[in-house]
Amino acid sequence: MTMTSDDVIAILGPVDNTLVADIIATGATQAELAEAFAWVNNDEALMGEGRRLASGRVAALIELLTSDEEEPQ
């Protein structure tokens, strides 16, 4: 089932409308978005659990979620 903007906001909290549209366009599920969000916010813990690195739509979502982070100066 395709996610709605409400689904995306329920997982990520308030985010830019463009990001919401980009996430929906991936065709990802709520579970995939939740996994990507977990990777972005706590990758060391997931790796410590022995999880494989993200791939497919989860990796694409991670890219979207981190693309707007500022570069360190």
N, C-alpha and C positions, 0 to 999 in steps of 0.2 A: 504494500500500500504506500502510495506517495505521501511524503510528509507535507504538512501545511506550515504556514508561517507560525501559527500558534504552537505547533509541535517543536519547531526549531527554537523558539523563544522559551518554551518550557524547559528545554535542556540547557541552553546557553545563557538565558537571561536576556535582558535588553541588548540588542545588537543592531547594527546598521541594516537597512532594508536591502541594500545591494548584496551584503553578505548572506542574508536570508535567501534571496533569490538564487545566488550562486550555489548555496548548499542544496536547495531544492532541485536545482538543475542537474545535480550529480546523480539523482535517482536513488540516493542512499536511504536506508531505513533509519528509524529512530535509534535502534540498537547500534547501528554503525556510527551514527553521530555521537551517541553517548560514549562509545569506545574511543573515538577520535578525541573527544573532549577530555577523557581520562588520560590519554597519552600526552596531550598538550600540557595538562596540569600536573602530571605525576609520572613521567616516563620511567624514572628510576625505580619506583615501586613496582611497576608492571614488568620491567625487565628483571627485577629481583624475584618475581613470581615465576620466571621462566617463560614468559610469553614471547612469542615470536614478534619481530618488528612488524609494524602495520604494513599492509599492502592493499592493493585494489582501491575500492572506494574509501576505505578508512584512511589510507595514505593520502588520497586526494582531499579528503576533508581536513586532515591535519595541515596540509599545505594551505588550504583556504583560511583556516583558523589562525595560522601563524604568519600569513603573508602581510598582515597589516601591523605587525609588531615593529616597533622602531628599531633601527639598527643602532648598536652601541656606538657612542662617539668617543 
